[in-house]
Amino acid sequence: MVLRRIMRSLGSSPQRARNLSREEASQAFTSILHGSEPASLIASFLITLRWKGVTTEELMGMAMAVRAQSRIPCMGMNGLVSVSPPQDGHETIPPLEVAAGLVAAAAGARVLVVSDRCVPPRRGLTAANVLESLGLSMTWDPSEAEDWVAKVGFAAVSVSGLCPPLLALRKVRGDMVIRTPLSTLEKLIAPAGAAILIGAQNGPVLGTAVEVLKGLGHRRGVALQGLEGGIVPSVRKRTRGIEIDGDHLVSVTVEPADFGLDMSEDPELPLFGPSEDGFGASDNPALCEQAGAVTRSVLAGDHGSARNATLLSAALMLKASGRCLTIAEGVDAATKALDSGAALDKVERLRSLLS
């Protein structure tokens, strides 16, 4: 088996481990996606990468492997920004990528949110939960996603729909409990050449993710250390990121006070007791409804921290896509799109496609 051979070459301890080449990492993950590796060996491989520290070359190889096994929509579409929040969702904050994506689409961008639902280990709230609360849906069909983006300017598509073999990894991910490089890898499934807005956890993964995106040929984009590793900036403090601008990587700092959008608290959800083993926030109907209610409130024009965070996130989408040159310009465009009712109109247009 390919993975067993590669595992032997990795080494048996963090001190003695060596890094894989791009080709080795691609071979390993291709073998995993083909379903030819046992769950125990897959878990060992992912844990080894976690304690060793995944490299840019390793992520590049694995990303190339997963993209080769995926059906990715909107290839070559002008003005597109592919949005990659955490696929295992959020636990304490509402997933505002739907609200922000609809606002950015109303301001002229084309937005493809790559999401999923009930992804372990977190099983947090995602765009899928919010869309269902709005009477809409995430699609598993890449062709349908492309059609929605072409007609309305917005779609949310399941990463498992883009790459079905990822579904087979759900159980091993749940059994492992901790997050692994898969949480970064699945956010790298995006249309070749598209602008990107990707969420990143605190730490070195920010630089690694953006280097991989640049290496994969993306010329525009932003990697952001948003709330809970997502694509939504804090309205309470500055948020750090890195922008891809052609051949250059540029540091980005989102300071909400610069745009009059600072608040004393970030948007949050009601607190419940710990979920039962194997369950998460997305399994809680009350939390799912509350996440949808927050988005409905933002789209209806209500003021507060959720609105401000949505405007900042939409501004980043507009900047990443090239629709706006600066975050400030993006905030202005997003505010006009939201206050005019154009973002709410996108909801009705999406409903018409489902009827």
C-alpha positions in Angstrom: 0.0 0.0 0.0 1.2 3.5 -0.9 0.5 5.0 2.5 2.3 2.4 4.4 5.4 2.9 2.4 5.3 6.7 2.8 4.5 6.4 6.5 7.7 4.3 7.0 9.7 7.1 5.3 8.3 9.8 7.6 10.0 8.6 10.7 8.8 7.6 14.2 9.1 10.8 16.2 8.8 14.6 15.7 12.6 14.9 16.2 13.4 12.5 13.5 10.5 13.1 11.1 11.3 14.3 7.6 9.0 16.3 5.3 7.4 14.7 2.3 8.0 16.0 -1.2 5.1 17.4 -3.1 4.9 14.3 -5.2 4.9 12.0 -2.2 2.1 14.0 -0.5 0.1 13.8 -3.7 0.6 10.1 -4.0 -0.4 9.6 -0.4 -3.6 11.6 -0.6 -4.6 10.1 -4.0 -4.4 6.7 -2.4 -6.5 7.8 0.5 -9.2 9.3 -1.9 -9.3 6.1 -3.9 -10.4 4.2 -0.8 -7.5 1.8 -0.8 -6.1 2.6 2.6 -7.4 1.4 6.0 -8.8 3.9 8.5 -6.1 3.2 11.1 -3.4 4.0 8.7 -5.1 7.2 7.5 -5.5 8.3 11.1 -1.8 7.6 11.7 -0.8 9.6 8.6 -2.9 12.6 9.6 -1.7 12.6 13.2 1.9 12.4 12.0 1.5 15.4 9.8 -0.2 17.3 12.6 2.6 16.7 15.2 5.3 17.1 12.6 3.8 20.2 11.2 2.5 20.2 7.6 4.6 22.0 5.1 3.7 24.1 2.1 5.0 21.4 -0.3 2.9 18.8 1.5 -0.3 20.8 1.4 0.4 21.7 -2.2 0.7 18.0 -3.2 -2.4 17.0 -1.3 -4.4 20.0 -2.7 -3.4 19.0 -6.2 -4.5 15.4 -5.5 -7.9 16.5 -4.1 -8.5 19.0 -6.9 -7.8 16.2 -9.4 -10.6 14.1 -7.8 -13.1 17.0 -7.7 -15.7 18.5 -10.0 -15.2 22.2 -9.4 -17.7 24.7 -10.8 -17.3 28.3 -12.1 -13.9 27.6 -13.7 -12.8 30.8 -15.6 -15.7 32.8 -14.4 -14.9 36.6 -14.3 -15.4 38.5 -11.1 -15.7 35.3 -9.0 -14.5 35.0 -5.4 -14.4 31.6 -3.9 -15.1 31.8 -0.1 -13.7 29.0 2.2 -14.8 29.2 5.8 -14.1 26.3 8.2 -15.9 23.3 6.8 -16.5 22.0 10.4 -18.3 25.2 11.2 -18.6 27.5 14.2 -19.6 26.8 17.8 -20.1 30.1 19.5 -20.6 32.7 16.7 -23.1 32.7 13.8 -21.8 31.7 10.4 -22.1 35.1 8.6 -20.6 34.0 5.3 -24.1 33.7 3.8 -25.1 37.2 4.8 -21.7 38.6 3.6 -21.8 36.6 0.4 -25.3 37.9 -0.5 -24.2 41.5 0.3 -21.1 41.1 -1.9 -23.1 39.6 -4.7 -25.6 42.5 -4.5 -22.6 44.9 -4.8 -21.5 43.2 -8.0 -19.3 40.3 -7.1 -19.9 36.7 -8.0 -19.7 34.6 -4.8 -19.2 30.9 -4.5 -19.2 29.7 -0.8 -17.7 26.3 -0.4 -19.2 24.8 2.7 -20.6 21.6 4.2 -22.6 20.4 7.2 -22.0 18.2 10.3 -18.3 17.9 9.5 -16.4 16.3 12.4 -14.7 16.9 14.8 -16.4 20.2 15.5 -19.8 19.6 13.8 -20.4 23.3 14.0 -22.8 25.6 12.3 -22.2 26.4 8.7 -23.7 28.1 5.7 -25.9 25.0 5.2 -27.7 25.6 8.5 -28.3 29.3 7.7 -29.6 28.7 4.2 -32.1 26.1 5.4 -33.4 28.6 8.0 -33.9 31.1 5.1 -35.9 28.6 3.1 -32.9 28.1 0.8 -30.3 25.3 0.5 -26.7 24.5 -0.2 -26.3 22.4 -3.3 -24.3 19.2 -3.7 -24.3 19.6 -7.5 -21.4 21.6 -9.0 -23.4 22.3 -12.2 -26.3 23.7 -10.2 -23.9 25.9 -8.2 -22.5 27.3 -11.4 -26.0 28.0 -12.7 -26.9 29.8 -9.5 -23.8 32.0 -9.5 -24.4 32.8 -13.2 -28.0 33.8 -12.6 -28.0 35.3 -9.1 -24.3 35.9 -8.3 -24.3 33.6 -5.3 -24.3 29.9 -4.5 -23.2 27.7 -1.6 -21.9 24.3 -2.6 -20.9 21.3 -0.5 -17.3 20.4 -0.5 -18.4 16.8 -0.3 -20.4 17.3 -3.5 -17.3 18.7 -5.2 -15.1 15.7 -3.9 -17.4 12.8 -2.8 -14.4 10.7 -1.5 -14.1 13.2 1.4 -17.4 11.7 2.8 -15.6 8.4 3.4 -13.2 10.2 5.7 -16.0 11.5 8.0 -15.9 8.5 10.4 -12.1 8.5 10.9 -12.2 12.3 11.5 -14.9 11.9 14.1 -13.0 9.1 15.8 -9.8 11.2 15.9 -11.6 14.0 17.8 -8.9 16.6 17.0 -8.5 18.7 13.9 -6.0 17.6 11.3 -4.5 19.0 8.1 -7.7 17.9 6.4 -9.3 21.0 7.9 -6.9 23.2 5.9 -6.9 21.0 2.8 -10.6 21.0 2.2 -10.6 24.8 2.2 -8.2 24.7 -0.8 -10.8 23.2 -3.1 -11.6 26.1 -5.3 -11.9 27.0 -9.0 -8.4 27.3 -10.6 -7.4 31.0 -10.9 -10.4 32.3 -8.9 -10.0 35.0 -6.3 -10.0 33.5 -2.8 -11.2 34.5 0.7 -10.1 31.7 3.0 -10.3 31.5 6.8 -7.3 30.4 8.8 -6.6 29.5 12.5 -4.1 31.4 14.6 -0.5 30.4 14.1 1.7 29.6 11.1 -1.1 28.0 9.0 -2.0 31.5 7.8 1.2 31.9 5.9 1.2 28.3 4.8 -2.3 28.5 3.3 -1.6 31.6 1.4 1.7 30.3 0.0 -0.2 27.2 -1.2 -2.9 29.2 -2.9 -0.2 31.3 -4.6 1.6 28.2 -5.7 -1.7 26.8 -7.1 -1.9 29.8 -9.4 -4.3 32.1 -7.6 -3.4 35.7 -8.3 -5.9 37.4 -6.0 -7.1 36.6 -2.6 -7.1 37.1 1.2 -6.3 34.6 3.9 -7.8 35.9 7.1 -7.5 34.8 10.8 -11.2 35.7 11.4 -13.5 34.7 14.2 -13.0 31.0 15.1 -10.7 30.6 12.2 -13.3 31.9 9.7 -13.6 34.6 7.1 -15.5 37.1 9.3 -13.3 39.8 11.0 -13.8 40.8 14.6 -15.6 44.0 15.3 -14.0 44.2 18.7 -10.3 44.2 17.7 -8.1 44.1 14.7 -8.0 41.0 12.5 -4.8 39.9 10.8 -4.5 38.5 7.3 -2.4 38.2 4.2 -3.4 39.3 0.7 -2.3 37.8 -2.6 -1.8 40.6 -5.1 -0.3 39.1 -8.2 3.2 38.0 -7.5 3.3 39.6 -4.1 2.0 38.7 -0.6 0.9 41.8 1.4 0.1 41.9 5.1 -3.6 42.9 5.8 -4.9 44.4 9.0 -8.7 44.9 9.4 -9.3 47.5 12.1 -13.0 48.0 12.5 -12.6 51.4 14.1 -11.1 52.7 10.8 -14.6 52.2 9.2 -16.8 53.2 12.1 -17.7 49.5 12.6 -16.1 48.8 16.0 -18.3 47.3 18.7 -17.7 46.2 22.3 -18.6 42.6 21.5 -18.4 40.3 18.6 -21.6 38.6 17.3 -22.4 35.5 19.4 -24.9 32.7 19.8 -26.7 31.6 23.0 -24.7 29.2 25.1 -25.9 25.7 25.7 -24.5 22.8 27.7 -21.8 20.6 26.1 -23.0 18.5 23.2 -23.3 14.8 23.6 -20.4 12.8 22.3 -20.4 12.7 18.5 -22.7 15.8 18.2 -22.1 19.5 17.8 -23.8 22.9 17.4 -25.2 21.9 14.0 -27.2 19.1 15.7 -29.0 21.6 17.9 -32.2 22.9 16.2 -32.3 25.9 18.5 -28.8 27.0 17.6 -29.5 26.4 13.9 -32.6 28.6 14.1 -30.7 31.3 16.0 -28.0 31.3 13.3 -30.6 31.8 10.7 -32.3 34.5 12.7 -29.1 36.5 13.0 -28.7 36.5 9.2 -32.3 37.4 8.6 -31.8 40.3 11.0 -28.7 41.5 9.1 -30.4 41.3 5.8 -33.5 43.1 7.1 -31.3 46.1 8.0 -31.0 45.7 11.8 -27.9 47.4 13.3 -25.5 45.7 15.6 -22.3 43.7 15.7 -23.5 41.0 13.3 -24.3 43.7 10.7 -20.9 45.4 11.1 -19.0 42.0 10.9 -21.0 41.2 7.8 -20.0 44.5 6.1 -16.4 43.9 6.8 -16.5 40.4 5.5 -18.4 41.5 2.4 -15.8 44.2 1.8 -13.0 41.6 1.9 -14.9 39.6 -0.7 -15.3 42.7 -2.9 -11.6 43.5 -2.5 -10.4 40.0 -3.2 -12.5 39.7 -6.3 -11.1 43.0 -7.7 -14.5 44.7 -7.5 -13.2 47.3 -5.1 -9.6 48.5 -4.7 -9.6 49.0 -0.9 -11.4 47.6 2.1 -12.9 51.1 2.7 -14.3 51.2 -0.8 -15.7 47.7 -0.2 -17.4 48.7 3.1 -19.1 51.6 1.2 -20.3 49.4 -1.6 -21.4 46.7 0.9 -23.3 49.2 3.0 -25.2 50.5 -0.1 -26.1 47.0 -1.2 -27.4 46.1 2.2 -29.3 49.3 2.9 -30.9 49.4 -0.6 -32.5 45.9 -0.1 -30.5 44.5 -3.0 -29.0 41.8 -0.7 -32.4 40.7 0.5 -33.6 40.6 -3.1 -30.9 38.0 -3.8 -32.7 35.7 -1.3 -35.9 35.9 -3.3 -34.2 35.3 -6.5 -32.5 32.2 -5.1 -35.9 31.0 -3.9 -37.3 31.4 -7.4 -34.6 29.0 -8.7 -35.7 26.3 -6.1 -39.4 26.5 -6.9 
